[in-house]
Amino acid sequence: MDDFKSLLITIQVTPEQGGLGSVVKLHFDYEKIDENVVHPETLLPFFVQMIKEIDQHLISEE
């Protein structure tokens, strides 16, 4: 995270209308220190795994 002047990650969860489940949207707002820094999209696999684990936890609670 030291490669960014600023990094804001927003997670928005919206229930689907008329059904079970939700839609999850991730938004990355960032400013890199310089052009050689990789984009934070490399964090996406982490968030995908985290969302899958939350989903499994919620399903097991039902």
Backbone torsions as a table, in degrees:
resi	resn	phi	psi	omega
1	MET	NA	-8.8	179.8
2	ASP	-72.6	-9.7	-178.4
3	ASP	-83.3	-1.5	-175.5
4	PHE	-121.2	137.8	172.1
5	LYS	-68.3	-40.0	176.4
6	SER	-148.1	148.4	178.0
7	LEU	-149.2	115.8	179.2
8	LEU	-122.8	123.2	179.7
9	ILE	-114.4	122.4	-179.8
10	THR	-112.6	130.6	176.5
11	ILE	-112.9	122.1	179.3
12	GLN	-116.5	125.2	179.1
13	VAL	-117.0	122.9	-178.5
14	THR	-123.3	123.3	177.2
15	PRO	-61.8	141.3	176.0
16	GLU	-72.5	141.2	-179.3
17	GLN	-76.5	131.5	175.3
18	GLY	72.0	16.0	-179.7
19	GLY	-157.8	179.0	177.0
20	LEU	-86.4	151.9	176.3
21	GLY	104.2	178.0	-177.7
22	SER	-146.9	162.9	174.1
23	VAL	-106.4	129.5	-179.1
24	VAL	-112.0	128.9	177.4
25	LYS	-122.3	133.8	175.8
26	LEU	-109.1	136.4	178.0
27	HIS	-129.3	124.7	178.4
28	PHE	-105.7	123.4	174.9
29	ASP	-120.6	115.6	-172.5
30	TYR	-145.4	160.6	172.4
31	GLU	-133.3	119.8	-177.9
32	LYS	-80.5	152.7	176.5
33	ILE	-67.0	-42.3	175.1
34	ASP	-150.4	173.7	-174.4
35	GLU	-69.6	-16.7	-177.8
36	ASN	-80.9	-8.4	-179.3
37	VAL	-76.0	135.7	178.8
38	VAL	-69.5	154.4	179.3
39	HIS	-70.5	150.4	-177.7
40	PRO	-72.8	5.0	176.3
41	GLU	-61.4	-17.0	176.5
42	THR	-65.2	-14.8	177.3
43	LEU	-82.4	-12.4	-175.6
44	LEU	-57.2	-44.5	178.4
45	PRO	-57.1	-35.5	177.3
46	PHE	-62.1	-47.1	-178.5
47	PHE	-68.7	-36.8	177.3
48	VAL	-61.3	-46.3	179.3
49	GLN	-63.3	-42.2	179.8
50	MET	-61.9	-43.8	-179.6
51	ILE	-65.4	-39.1	177.3
52	LYS	-62.7	-40.2	180.0
53	GLU	-68.8	-38.4	176.0
54	ILE	-63.9	-42.7	178.6
55	ASP	-59.0	-47.6	179.0
56	GLN	-61.8	-39.8	178.5
57	HIS	-62.8	-45.6	-179.7
58	LEU	-65.6	-38.1	178.9
59	ILE	-65.6	-39.7	-178.4
60	SER	-69.9	-20.0	179.5
61	GLU	-78.0	-20.0	-175.6
62	GLU	-70.9	NA	NA
